[in-house]
Amino acid sequence: MTSPTVLVVDDDRANLDSVARIFQREGFATLSAAQGTEALEMLRRPEVSVMVTDLMMPGMDGQELLKASRAIRPDVEVVLMTAYGTVETAVAAMKDGAYDFITKPLKRHALVKAVQKALEKQALVQENTSLKAKLAEINPSGGRAMVGQSPAFRAMLDTIRQAAPSTATVLLLGESGTGKELAARALHEHSARAKQAFIAVNCGAIPESILEAELFGVERGAYTGAVTRREGRFERAHGGTLFLDEVGEMPLSAQVKLLRVLQEGELERLGGTQTVKVDVRLVAATNKDLQKEVAEGRFREDLYYRLHVVEIRVPALASRREDIPLLAEAFLRRFSAKNGKVLRGFSPDALNVLENYAWPGNVRELEHAVERAVVLARTDVLEATDLPESVRKGPLGSAGQLVIPIGTPMEEIERRVIHETLRHTRGDKTLAARLLGIAARTIYRKLEREQGGPDAAPVSPAAPPS
């Protein structure tokens, strides 16, 4: 069996050699890099399992290298070394995805133990994702499962499993249709509250005039028609989890009361004066940019920070295209059973259509497309013609790789590569420049030229490349 490979990164050559020898004596294979850009190239090697990097380095420092590693090799665990072991630095590093944080002067035992624990975690993740069907059954009681094996999906799942046992408020971010409610249920199922209630509220679907009553409850006589006292969703979720979907749609008046519940753990029903204590783990979700909503006065800044304790991004289907066949097969089985049909699977043409469509509606759109195909199927194999016309003739997506026809001008090739890299780095131009091996000013200059000058509106990096 091949020994795990540890990539050691440090601009101090003596420390670099010393740390590498420590791991070699423990039986690990090692790679060494004296700077972040050099380490970035080595990270692309499939044998690298763990990266141990210094935090304070000239050029690309350890924090930047950590962020870059999460973009190109999210499966590689990262341990940071630093002489500046402040709590703030540690928290920032862990938030960015570091597995552990070791302070200098280094202790051999602590260093080796951190890497061994990182490898154990990695092995568990790989074991969980190596099942034949590649299904992550993390919501069995809800009757539906989150399905996937892509790096983006595994990274999200890993964060869910880490955050679930805590009591911290979680903010789920992602486009519509990505499965944020399933992620919220997974957080509940993996927590100590799993045997208690999971209550979901769509803040955008409930009229503003009754949202507060739904959340916080109503006392008899609070308004015309309130003939009895009624508990709100917070009280119903006592001891369990409350999921607030589309929290960005919540009116400011309700935001004030929500903030109090989060701060004090208590509420007052509408029309009442009695304080009611509640013990609720809150998970919120939105497809809006809440920081922008705060800046424009539509969302309270203090509430944003209360919600934004742990952030989990639910990836768009376009960034986890490897999961499309798995998801499609799972939906096929579900809807075949529901409709009393026996179907063997998809034809190659149908799979080709599914894998190449852009899926702007994400997993929800894929689910509906497969359900339609199952209902209309004439044979025991789903054909491309069974799929909706909007999918068969709709916009094409990208599978994380660019296919560029021979003869495409270099300027167009550069434009496509820059836009696709920006999409994967969520618009971080500095990180995109690091990954592409060019200066950040080059990206700014090319985008500026594309927009027709410095005063033009910026390109949205999240938009799919044309």
C-alpha positions as CSV (number, residue, x, y, z in Angstrom):
1,M,0.0,0.0,0.0
2,T,1.4,3.4,-1.0
3,S,2.3,5.7,1.9
4,P,0.2,9.0,2.1
5,T,2.0,12.0,0.7
6,V,2.4,15.1,2.8
7,L,3.1,18.4,1.1
8,V,5.2,20.7,3.3
9,V,5.3,24.4,2.6
10,D,7.6,26.9,4.3
11,D,9.8,29.8,3.1
12,D,12.3,29.0,5.9
13,R,14.5,26.3,4.3
14,A,15.7,24.9,7.7
15,N,12.2,24.5,9.0
16,L,11.0,23.1,5.7
17,D,13.7,20.4,5.8
18,S,13.1,19.7,9.5
19,V,9.4,19.2,9.1
20,A,9.8,17.0,6.0
21,R,12.3,14.8,7.9
22,I,9.8,14.4,10.7
23,F,7.2,13.0,8.3
24,Q,9.7,10.8,6.5
25,R,10.7,9.2,9.7
26,E,7.0,8.4,10.4
27,G,6.8,6.6,7.0
28,F,5.1,9.3,5.0
29,A,6.2,10.3,1.5
30,T,6.8,14.0,1.3
31,L,6.9,16.9,-1.2
32,S,8.5,20.2,-0.3
33,A,7.8,23.8,-1.5
34,A,9.5,27.0,-0.4
35,Q,6.7,29.3,-1.6
36,G,2.9,29.2,-2.2
37,T,3.0,29.4,-6.0
38,E,5.3,26.3,-6.1
39,A,3.0,24.5,-3.7
40,L,0.0,25.3,-5.9
41,E,1.5,23.3,-8.7
42,M,2.4,20.4,-6.5
43,L,-1.2,20.4,-5.1
44,R,-2.4,19.3,-8.5
45,R,-0.6,16.0,-8.1
46,P,-3.2,13.3,-7.2
47,E,-0.9,11.6,-4.6
48,V,-1.0,14.6,-2.2
49,S,-3.2,13.8,0.8
50,V,-2.4,16.5,3.3
51,M,-0.7,19.9,3.1
52,V,1.2,21.3,6.0
53,T,2.0,25.0,5.4
54,D,3.5,27.9,7.2
55,L,1.0,30.8,7.6
56,M,3.3,33.8,7.3
57,M,5.1,33.7,4.0
58,P,6.1,36.3,1.4
59,G,4.0,36.4,-1.8
60,M,1.2,33.9,-1.4
61,D,0.8,33.4,2.3
62,G,-0.6,30.3,4.0
63,Q,-4.1,31.7,4.2
64,E,-4.2,32.5,0.5
65,L,-2.8,29.0,-0.3
66,L,-5.5,27.5,1.9
67,K,-8.2,29.2,-0.1
68,A,-6.6,28.2,-3.4
69,S,-6.4,24.6,-2.2
70,R,-10.1,24.5,-1.4
71,A,-10.8,25.6,-5.0
72,I,-8.6,23.1,-6.8
73,R,-8.2,20.2,-4.3
74,P,-11.0,20.3,-1.7
75,D,-10.2,16.7,-0.8
76,V,-6.7,17.7,0.5
77,E,-6.7,18.4,4.3
78,V,-4.6,21.4,5.4
79,V,-2.7,21.9,8.6
80,L,-1.3,25.4,9.2
81,M,1.9,26.3,11.1
82,T,2.5,29.7,12.6
83,A,4.4,31.5,15.3
84,Y,1.4,33.9,15.6
85,G,-1.0,31.6,17.4
86,T,-3.8,34.1,18.1
87,V,-7.4,33.0,18.5
88,E,-8.5,35.3,15.7
89,T,-6.0,33.8,13.2
90,A,-7.0,30.3,14.2
91,V,-10.7,31.0,13.8
92,A,-10.2,32.6,10.4
93,A,-8.1,29.6,9.2
94,M,-10.7,27.1,10.4
95,K,-13.5,29.1,8.8
96,D,-11.6,28.9,5.5
97,G,-11.3,25.2,5.7
98,A,-8.1,24.3,7.6
99,Y,-8.3,21.0,9.4
100,D,-5.9,22.0,12.3
101,F,-3.7,24.8,13.5
102,I,-0.2,24.2,15.1
103,T,1.8,27.0,16.7
104,K,5.6,27.3,16.7
105,P,7.9,26.2,18.1
106,L,6.6,23.0,16.6
107,K,6.2,19.8,18.7
108,R,6.9,16.6,16.8
109,H,4.1,14.7,18.5
110,A,1.5,17.5,17.9
111,L,2.5,17.8,14.2
112,V,2.3,14.1,13.5
113,K,-0.9,13.6,15.4
114,A,-2.6,16.5,13.5
115,V,-1.7,14.9,10.1
116,Q,-2.7,11.4,11.3
117,K,-6.1,12.8,12.4
118,A,-6.5,14.6,9.1
119,L,-5.8,11.4,7.2
120,E,-8.3,9.5,9.4
121,K,-10.9,12.1,8.6
122,Q,-10.1,11.9,4.9
123,A,-10.3,8.1,5.0
124,L,-13.8,8.3,6.6
125,V,-15.0,10.7,3.9
126,Q,-13.6,8.5,1.2
127,E,-15.2,5.4,2.8
128,N,-18.6,7.1,3.0
129,T,-18.4,8.1,-0.7
130,S,-17.1,4.9,-2.2
131,L,-20.4,3.0,-1.9
132,K,-21.5,1.5,-5.2
133,A,-24.5,3.8,-5.6
134,K,-22.7,6.8,-4.3
135,L,-25.7,7.8,-2.3
136,A,-25.3,9.9,0.9
137,E,-28.3,8.8,2.9
138,I,-28.2,11.7,5.4
139,N,-31.9,12.3,5.7
140,P,-33.5,8.9,6.0
141,S,-36.5,10.0,8.2
142,G,-37.5,12.6,5.7
143,G,-37.9,10.0,3.0
144,R,-35.4,11.7,0.6
145,A,-31.6,11.6,0.4
146,M,-29.0,14.0,-0.7
147,V,-27.1,12.3,-3.6
148,G,-23.6,13.0,-4.8
149,Q,-19.9,12.2,-5.1
150,S,-18.5,15.4,-6.6
151,P,-15.8,17.4,-4.7
152,A,-18.2,20.3,-4.3
153,F,-20.9,18.0,-2.8
154,R,-18.5,16.2,-0.5
155,A,-17.1,19.5,0.8
156,M,-20.6,20.7,1.6
157,L,-21.5,17.4,3.2
158,D,-18.3,17.4,5.3
159,T,-19.1,20.9,6.6
160,I,-22.7,19.8,7.5
161,R,-21.4,16.9,9.5
162,Q,-18.9,19.1,11.3
163,A,-21.5,21.8,12.1
164,A,-24.5,19.5,12.9
165,P,-23.5,18.5,16.5
166,S,-23.0,22.1,17.6
167,T,-25.8,24.6,18.6
168,A,-24.5,27.3,16.3
169,T,-26.9,29.1,14.0
170,V,-26.2,28.1,10.3
171,L,-26.8,30.2,7.2
172,L,-27.3,28.2,4.0
173,L,-26.4,30.1,0.9
174,G,-27.2,29.0,-2.7
175,E,-29.3,29.4,-5.8
176,S,-32.9,28.4,-5.9
177,G,-33.5,24.7,-6.4
178,T,-30.1,23.5,-5.1
179,G,-31.5,21.6,-2.1
180,K,-31.1,24.0,0.8
181,E,-34.0,22.5,2.8
182,L,-32.5,19.0,2.4
183,A,-29.2,20.4,3.8
184,A,-31.1,21.9,6.7
185,R,-32.8,18.6,7.4
186,A,-29.4,16.9,7.3
187,L,-28.0,19.3,9.9
188,H,-31.0,18.4,12.1
189,E,-30.7,14.6,11.5
190,H,-27.0,14.7,12.5
191,S,-27.5,16.8,15.6
192,A,-28.5,15.8,19.2
193,R,-31.9,17.2,18.4
194,A,-32.7,14.6,15.7
195,K,-35.5,13.0,17.8
196,Q,-37.2,16.4,18.3
197,A,-39.2,18.5,15.8
198,F,-37.9,19.9,12.5
199,I,-40.1,22.8,11.5
200,A,-39.7,24.5,8.1
201,V,-41.0,28.0,7.3
202,N,-40.8,29.7,3.9
203,C,-40.6,33.4,4.8
204,G,-41.2,34.4,1.2
205,A,-44.4,32.3,0.8
206,I,-46.2,33.6,3.9
207,P,-47.9,37.1,3.6
208,E,-46.1,39.7,5.6
209,S,-49.2,40.5,7.6
210,I,-49.4,37.0,9.1
211,L,-45.7,36.0,9.2
212,E,-45.1,37.3,12.7
213,A,-48.1,35.4,14.0
214,E,-46.9,32.2,12.3
215,L,-43.4,32.5,13.8
216,F,-44.1,33.9,17.3
217,G,-47.7,32.8,18.0
218,V,-50.9,34.7,18.8
219,E,-52.8,35.4,22.0
220,R,-56.6,35.3,22.0
221,G,-58.1,38.6,21.0
222,A,-54.8,39.9,19.5
223,Y,-56.8,40.8,16.3
224,T,-60.1,40.2,14.7
225,G,-60.5,36.4,14.2
226,A,-58.0,35.4,16.9
227,V,-60.5,33.5,18.9
228,T,-58.0,31.2,20.6
229,R,-54.4,31.3,21.7
230,R,-52.1,29.7,19.0
231,E,-48.5,28.6,19.3
232,G,-46.1,29.8,16.7
233,R,-43.4,27.9,14.8
234,F,-40.7,28.7,17.4
235,E,-42.8,27.1,20.2
236,R,-43.6,24.1,18.0
237,A,-39.8,23.7,17.3
238,H,-38.9,23.8,21.0
239,G,-36.0,21.4,21.6
240,G,-35.6,20.8,17.9
241,T,-34.7,22.8,14.8
242,L,-36.4,25.7,13.0
243,F,-35.6,26.2,9.4
244,L,-36.3,29.7,8.0
245,D,-36.1,29.5,4.2
246,E,-35.9,32.7,2.1
247,V,-35.0,34.6,5.3
248,G,-34.0,37.5,3.1
249,E,-37.7,38.1,2.4
250,M,-38.5,38.7,6.1
251,P,-39.9,42.2,6.8
252,L,-37.9,44.4,9.1
253,S,-40.6,44.3,11.9
254,A,-40.2,40.5,12.1
255,Q,-36.5,40.8,11.9
256,V,-36.5,42.8,15.2
257,K,-38.4,40.0,17.0
258,L,-36.3,37.3,15.5
259,L,-33.1,39.0,16.7
260,R,-34.6,39.0,20.3
261,V,-35.3,35.3,20.2
262,L,-31.7,34.6,19.0
263,Q,-30.2,36.9,21.6
264,E,-32.4,36.1,24.6
265,G,-34.0,32.7,23.8
266,E,-37.4,34.1,24.5
267,L,-40.4,35.6,22.8
268,E,-43.8,37.2,23.3
269,R,-46.8,36.1,21.3
270,L,-48.7,38.6,19.2
271,G,-51.0,40.6,21.5
272,G,-49.4,39.1,24.6
273,T,-47.2,40.3,27.5
274,Q,-46.0,37.0,28.9
275,T,-42.5,35.9,28.0
276,V,-42.1,32.4,26.6
277,K,-38.7,30.6,26.8
278,V,-37.8,28.6,23.7
279,D,-34.8,26.3,23.0
280,V,-34.4,26.2,19.2
281,R,-31.5,25.5,16.9
282,L,-32.0,28.0,14.0
283,V,-31.0,27.2,10.4
284,A,-31.7,30.0,7.8
285,A,-31.4,29.9,4.0
286,T,-31.4,32.5,1.3
287,N,-30.5,32.9,-2.4
288,K,-30.0,36.7,-1.8
289,D,-26.8,38.6,-1.1
290,L,-27.6,39.5,2.5
291,Q,-24.6,41.9,2.7
292,K,-26.1,43.8,-0.2
293,E,-29.5,43.7,1.5
294,V,-27.9,45.1,4.7
295,A,-26.1,47.9,2.7
296,E,-29.4,48.9,1.1
297,G,-31.3,48.9,4.4
298,R,-33.5,45.9,3.8
299,F,-31.9,43.6,6.3
300,R,-30.7,44.3,9.8
301,E,-26.9,44.2,10.1
302,D,-27.1,42.8,13.7
303,L,-29.4,40.0,12.6
304,Y,-27.1,39.2,9.7
305,Y,-24.2,38.6,12.0
306,R,-26.4,36.5,14.4
307,L,-27.4,34.3,11.5
308,H,-24.0,34.2,9.9
309,V,-22.2,32.1,12.6
310,V,-21.6,29.1,10.3
311,E,-21.9,29.6,6.6
312,I,-22.5,26.6,4.3
313,R,-22.8,27.1,0.5
314,V,-25.0,24.6,-1.3
315,P,-23.4,24.2,-4.7
316,A,-25.3,24.8,-7.9
317,L,-25.8,21.8,-10.1
318,A,-23.5,23.4,-12.7
319,S,-20.6,23.1,-10.3
320,R,-21.3,19.5,-9.5
321,R,-22.0,18.1,-12.9
322,E,-20.5,14.7,-12.0
323,D,-23.5,14.1,-9.9
324,I,-26.1,14.5,-12.6
325,P,-26.2,10.8,-13.6
326,L,-26.5,9.8,-9.9
327,L,-29.2,12.3,-9.2
328,A,-31.1,11.3,-12.4
329,E,-30.9,7.6,-11.5
330,A,-32.2,8.3,-8.0
331,F,-35.1,10.3,-9.3
332,L,-35.8,7.6,-11.9
333,R,-36.2,5.0,-9.1
334,R,-38.4,7.2,-7.0
335,F,-40.8,8.2,-9.7
336,S,-40.9,4.7,-11.3
337,A,-42.1,3.3,-8.0
338,K,-44.5,6.2,-7.5
339,N,-46.0,5.7,-10.9
340,G,-46.0,1.9,-10.9
341,K,-43.6,1.6,-13.8
342,V,-40.6,-0.7,-14.4
343,L,-37.8,1.3,-16.0
344,R,-34.2,0.1,-16.6
345,G,-32.5,3.5,-17.0
346,F,-31.6,6.1,-19.5
347,S,-30.5,5.7,-23.1
348,P,-27.0,7.1,-23.9
349,D,-28.6,10.0,-25.8
350,A,-30.8,10.9,-22.9
351,L,-27.9,10.9,-20.5
352,N,-25.9,13.0,-22.9
353,V,-28.7,15.6,-22.9
354,L,-28.9,15.6,-19.1
355,E,-25.1,15.9,-18.7
356,N,-24.8,18.8,-21.1
357,Y,-27.8,21.0,-20.2
358,A,-27.0,24.1,-18.2
359,W,-29.7,23.4,-15.4
360,P,-30.4,27.0,-14.4
361,G,-33.1,25.6,-12.1
362,N,-30.6,23.3,-10.5
363,V,-31.6,20.0,-8.8
364,R,-35.2,20.9,-8.7
365,E,-35.4,21.4,-12.4
366,L,-33.6,18.0,-13.0
367,E,-36.1,16.3,-10.6
368,H,-39.1,17.7,-12.5
369,A,-37.5,16.8,-15.9
370,V,-37.0,13.2,-14.8
371,E,-40.5,12.9,-13.4
372,R,-42.0,14.1,-16.7
373,A,-39.9,11.6,-18.6
374,V,-41.0,8.8,-16.4
375,V,-44.6,9.6,-16.8
376,L,-44.4,9.9,-20.6
377,A,-42.0,7.0,-21.2
378,R,-43.2,4.5,-23.8
379,T,-40.5,1.9,-23.3
380,D,-38.5,0.6,-20.4
381,V,-35.7,2.9,-21.2
382,L,-36.0,6.7,-21.0
383,E,-35.1,8.3,-24.3
384,A,-34.0,11.9,-25.1
385,T,-37.4,12.5,-26.7
386,D,-39.0,11.8,-23.3
387,L,-37.3,14.8,-21.8
388,P,-38.8,18.3,-21.8
389,E,-38.0,20.3,-25.0
390,S,-36.6,23.0,-22.8
391,V,-33.9,20.6,-21.7
392,R,-33.3,19.1,-25.1
393,K,-32.9,22.4,-26.8
394,G,-31.9,24.6,-23.9
395,P,-28.6,26.3,-23.0
396,L,-25.5,24.1,-22.7
397,G,-23.5,23.9,-19.5
398,S,-19.9,23.2,-18.5
399,A,-18.6,20.2,-16.7
400,G,-15.7,22.0,-15.0
401,Q,-13.7,21.7,-18.2
402,L,-13.7,23.9,-21.3
403,V,-14.2,22.3,-24.7
404,I,-12.8,24.8,-27.2
405,P,-13.1,24.2,-31.0
406,I,-9.9,24.2,-33.1
407,G,-9.5,27.6,-34.7
408,T,-10.9,29.6,-31.8
409,P,-9.0,32.9,-31.5
410,M,-6.6,33.2,-28.6
411,E,-8.4,36.2,-27.3
412,E,-11.7,34.3,-27.1
413,I,-9.9,31.3,-25.4
414,E,-8.4,33.6,-22.8
415,R,-11.9,35.2,-22.2
416,R,-13.6,31.8,-21.6
417,V,-10.8,30.5,-19.3
418,I,-10.9,33.7,-17.2
419,H,-14.7,33.7,-16.8
420,E,-14.8,29.9,-16.0
421,T,-12.1,30.3,-13.4
422,L,-13.8,33.3,-11.8
423,R,-17.0,31.3,-11.6
424,H,-15.2,28.6,-9.7
425,T,-13.6,31.1,-7.3
426,R,-16.9,32.9,-6.8
427,G,-15.6,36.1,-8.3
428,D,-12.4,36.2,-6.3
429,K,-10.1,37.8,-8.9
430,T,-6.9,37.5,-6.8
431,L,-7.4,33.8,-6.3
432,A,-8.4,33.3,-9.9
433,A,-5.1,35.0,-10.9
434,R,-3.2,32.7,-8.6
435,L,-4.8,29.6,-10.2
436,L,-4.1,30.9,-13.7
437,G,-0.5,31.9,-12.9
438,I,-1.1,35.5,-14.0
439,A,-1.2,38.9,-12.3
440,A,-4.5,40.0,-10.8
441,R,-4.2,43.3,-12.8
442,T,-4.2,41.2,-16.0
443,I,-7.7,39.9,-15.1
444,Y,-8.9,43.4,-14.2
445,R,-7.5,44.9,-17.4
446,K,-9.1,42.2,-19.6
447,L,-12.5,42.5,-17.9
448,E,-12.3,46.3,-18.1
449,R,-11.5,46.1,-21.8
450,E,-14.4,43.6,-22.3
451,Q,-16.8,46.0,-20.6
452,G,-15.7,49.0,-22.7
453,G,-13.7,51.0,-20.1
454,P,-13.2,51.6,-16.4
455,D,-16.6,53.2,-15.9
456,A,-18.5,50.2,-17.3
457,A,-20.6,47.9,-15.1
458,P,-18.6,44.9,-13.8
459,V,-19.2,41.4,-15.3
460,S,-21.0,39.0,-13.0
461,P,-18.5,36.2,-12.6
462,A,-21.3,33.8,-11.5
463,A,-22.9,33.9,-14.9
464,P,-22.1,30.9,-17.1
465,P,-19.6,31.5,-19.9
466,S,-21.2,32.1,-23.3
